[in-house]
Amino acid sequence: MLIKRYFRPRKNDLIYHYCSAETFHSICTNNTVRFSDLFSMNDFLEIHWGYQIWQKAANEIFDEVTEEFLNKVDEIISGSSLSFNFLASCFSLEGDVLSQWRAYADDGNGYCIGFDARHILGLPSTPLKVLYDEKKQIAEIIDILRKIYKFESEAKEDERYGKDFFEICALLSADLTSFKNPAFKEEKEVRLIHILTFEESNTYLKLVDKGGTYFGEDYDGQEVKFRMAKNLPIPYIDFNFINKNGDNPIKEVILGPKNDSRLTAIAVYLETLGIPNVKLRNSTASYR
């Protein structure tokens, strides 16, 4: 839906993932990146912020469309949590930002991994550049709503609000996950979204990965796993990032401002694991 914000990297562009030492070790030894439930991300408004933007856009466009149309869209967006579960893997366009060291890399003790951007987009996901400007967020949703309304208005009466309408609005609800509070704009985030679906299971529901395109080839999905955050189970999937040619996308590693490891030790570690020719450097951020 938000074609203008699809992340389209150039050759040799990197995107960065800040993490603790434990997560760094897990990524390097397992060759995986984790897609985790958006509801469990650090910003408690991850999902709710996007819904608030949708409400503001709907109010602004109220006189241009019918109330029935807006209600139909809202039914799908507000009910999306009962139909879909959004997983995300979060990256940044910047690899050495103090606020991110503090928030995502064990208060500066961790690492930041620079991945080959084109390579990592081979994972089954929708890559979106996060938008932080509230006015632009509202304008984007209004533009999409106008297009959906025009499409539905031109459809035959018995074909309105059918399968196509549901799928478009479901995509819209996914796109809302790439809106964030302006307070986070320094992060310059690129968010990779992967969608799980709910299926009936006995008298309840279960999460299912329906698959997608994995390095240019179709795959049937994989097992959904969980981790515990205090007493709450959080769904996730770890995707292997080694492509069929055996290429590893890790190209750079930055040590956090409080990370006292020697660069030579990390170089030996990576080479021993079979991750070759990685550029290594220390953070230039002053933080002790």
ZIBEL-V261141 format. One record per residue. RES is the residue in three letters. SS is DSSP state (A for helix, B for strand, O for the rest). PHI is phi in whole degrees, 0 to 359 (none if undefined). Layout:
RES_SS_PHI / RES_SS_PHI
This chain:
MET_O_none / LEU_O_271 / ILE_A_303 / LYS_A_298 / ARG_A_255 / TYR_B_299 / PHE_O_280 / ARG_O_237 / PRO_O_287 / ARG_O_272 / LYS_O_301 / ASN_O_74 / ASP_O_294 / LEU_B_245 / ILE_B_236 / TYR_B_244 / HIS_B_236 / TYR_B_275 / CYS_B_200 / SER_O_285 / ALA_A_298 / GLU_A_296 / THR_A_291 / PHE_A_303 / HIS_A_297 / SER_A_296 / ILE_A_298 / CYS_A_289 / THR_A_276 / ASN_A_260 / ASN_O_56 / THR_B_225 / VAL_B_240 / ARG_B_261 / PHE_B_255 / SER_B_239 / ASP_B_305 / LEU_A_298 / PHE_A_295 / SER_A_258 / MET_O_291 / ASN_O_300 / ASP_O_276 / PHE_O_293 / LEU_O_259 / GLU_A_313 / ILE_A_273 / HIS_A_294 / TRP_A_299 / GLY_A_299 / TYR_A_293 / GLN_A_297 / ILE_A_295 / TRP_A_300 / GLN_A_297 / LYS_A_294 / ALA_A_295 / ALA_A_299 / ASN_A_295 / GLU_A_288 / ILE_O_260 / PHE_O_306 / ASP_O_281 / GLU_O_266 / VAL_O_232 / THR_O_272 / GLU_A_295 / GLU_A_301 / PHE_A_300 / LEU_A_296 / ASN_A_295 / LYS_A_294 / VAL_A_296 / ASP_A_296 / GLU_A_303 / ILE_A_283 / ILE_A_294 / SER_A_291 / GLY_O_265 / SER_A_297 / SER_A_293 / LEU_A_265 / SER_O_247 / PHE_B_226 / ASN_B_232 / PHE_B_268 / LEU_B_257 / ALA_B_218 / SER_B_240 / CYS_B_249 / PHE_B_230 / SER_B_227 / LEU_O_280 / GLU_O_241 / GLY_O_257 / ASP_O_210 / VAL_O_243 / LEU_A_303 / SER_A_298 / GLN_A_281 / TRP_A_301 / ARG_A_294 / ALA_A_277 / TYR_A_239 / ALA_O_231 / ASP_A_53 / ASP_A_55 / GLY_A_92 / ASN_O_272 / GLY_O_265 / TYR_B_224 / CYS_B_232 / ILE_B_257 / GLY_B_265 / PHE_B_259 / ASP_B_299 / ALA_A_296 / ARG_A_299 / HIS_A_294 / ILE_A_293 / LEU_O_285 / GLY_O_286 / LEU_O_288 / PRO_O_287 / SER_O_200 / THR_B_255 / PRO_B_269 / LEU_B_234 / LYS_B_283 / VAL_O_291 / LEU_B_254 / TYR_O_249 / ASP_O_275 / GLU_A_298 / LYS_A_297 / LYS_A_291 / GLN_A_300 / ILE_A_297 / ALA_A_298 / GLU_A_297 / ILE_A_293 / ILE_A_300 / ASP_A_300 / ILE_A_293 / LEU_A_299 / ARG_A_299 / LYS_A_292 / ILE_A_296 / TYR_A_297 / LYS_A_299 / PHE_A_300 / GLU_A_290 / SER_A_293 / GLU_A_273 / ALA_O_281 / LYS_O_296 / GLU_A_303 / ASP_A_281 / GLU_A_251 / ARG_O_284 / TYR_O_57 / GLY_O_261 / LYS_A_298 / ASP_A_298 / PHE_A_297 / PHE_A_298 / GLU_A_294 / ILE_A_295 / CYS_A_290 / ALA_A_295 / LEU_A_294 / LEU_A_299 / SER_A_296 / ALA_A_291 / ASP_A_295 / LEU_A_298 / THR_A_288 / SER_A_258 / PHE_B_258 / LYS_O_223 / ASN_O_303 / PRO_A_305 / ALA_A_298 / PHE_A_260 / LYS_A_299 / GLU_A_296 / GLU_A_289 / LYS_O_48 / GLU_B_279 / VAL_B_248 / ARG_B_248 / LEU_B_263 / ILE_B_254 / HIS_B_232 / ILE_B_253 / LEU_B_260 / THR_B_241 / PHE_B_262 / GLU_B_231 / GLU_B_295 / SER_B_216 / ASN_O_57 / THR_O_262 / TYR_B_233 / LEU_B_234 / LYS_B_223 / LEU_B_271 / VAL_B_225 / ASP_O_268 / LYS_O_276 / GLY_O_92 / GLY_B_160 / THR_B_252 / TYR_B_239 / PHE_O_52 / GLY_O_83 / GLU_B_236 / ASP_B_290 / TYR_B_225 / ASP_O_270 / GLY_O_98 / GLN_O_219 / GLU_O_294 / VAL_O_275 / LYS_B_249 / PHE_B_225 / ARG_B_235 / MET_B_259 / ALA_B_249 / LYS_O_59 / ASN_O_248 / LEU_B_249 / PRO_B_283 / ILE_B_246 / PRO_B_287 / TYR_B_201 / ILE_B_225 / ASP_B_261 / PHE_B_258 / ASN_B_288 / PHE_O_258 / ILE_O_276 / ASN_O_278 / LYS_O_294 / ASN_O_271 / GLY_O_82 / ASP_O_283 / ASN_O_255 / PRO_O_277 / ILE_B_286 / LYS_B_244 / GLU_B_212 / VAL_B_226 / ILE_B_247 / LEU_B_272 / GLY_O_297 / PRO_O_297 / LYS_O_254 / ASN_O_277 / ASP_O_266 / SER_O_294 / ARG_O_280 / LEU_A_300 / THR_A_296 / ALA_A_294 / ILE_A_290 / ALA_A_298 / VAL_A_297 / TYR_A_303 / LEU_A_292 / GLU_A_297 / THR_A_294 / LEU_O_282 / GLY_O_86 / ILE_O_251 / PRO_O_270 / ASN_O_56 / VAL_O_276 / LYS_B_286 / LEU_B_238 / ARG_B_202 / ASN_B_268 / SER_O_298 / THR_O_266 / ALA_O_290 / SER_O_268 / TYR_O_201 / ARG_O_225
